[in-house]
C-alpha cells in the first residue's frame, strides 16, 4: 500500500488557484514637505476633474523640528502659537515647560524645516532648528488608476500642460 500524501501537499493541490490582481498605475506628485504645497496640487487637479489621494511616506531623512525658545511663560507660548496660526503657520505646540519651548509645525526633513524657520523668523521670532529622533516624512499626491503604464503616461503628458510640479507614473496595489 502506498504511503499517504502529506497533508500540506493535499491542501495545496486542492486549494483553488488565485488569480493575481492585474497591475494598476497612478500618477504621483511630490514628495512635498509642506501640506500647503500638496494642497495646491490637489486643488488644481480637482478643478480639472481629477480625484486625488494624499498620503504620508517616510522619507528616510533625519527629522528636524523648528523650536522657539526663551519664552517667559507657557501662557506666552500659547499666545505665540495662536498668533502663528492666524498667520497661516499651523501646529504650534508647547513641548517643554521648564524651560518653555514651542515646537512649530511637524517634524520635517531639513529643507522643510529651514523653509518653516524662515517663515517663523519673518513673523518676528527667534528660532532654532534641532534634529529629532526618528525619520521625517513627506506627502505625496496620487491621481488616477490606470490599467497600464502606457495609459498613465498618456494622462501624465496631458497633465503636464497644467504646469504642475514633478510627477511620475507608479505601480499601485
C-alpha angles and dihedrals in degrees: 000000000000119000114259116256116256113265093239091057091049093048091048092050092048096045110102114246109256115222112229113243111250116255117261128200136207138183111249125203124193152336095235123186093194122059089216091063092051090048091055091056092045092050093050092049092046091050090059093046106266125131115223139199121208121200139170120236132186108255097201089232127118113269120239132194129207109225133190109203136178093054110157098220141006087245089057089050090053090050090050090049092052091048090051091050089052087055092052097261106125134192105043108167132177104237099174134024099189097072099009111242127176119203112208118207127343128302107288142181112268096264092053092046092052091049091049092046090054091053092049091048089051087055088059104262132124110233140186126205112218132185112242133202115266135026129305119238133214134202125244128190120211127196130192137357113242130185093223141024089240093057090049091049091053090053092044090057090049091051089050087077090066092069093239123163124267115311140173140193113253134183112244132194 
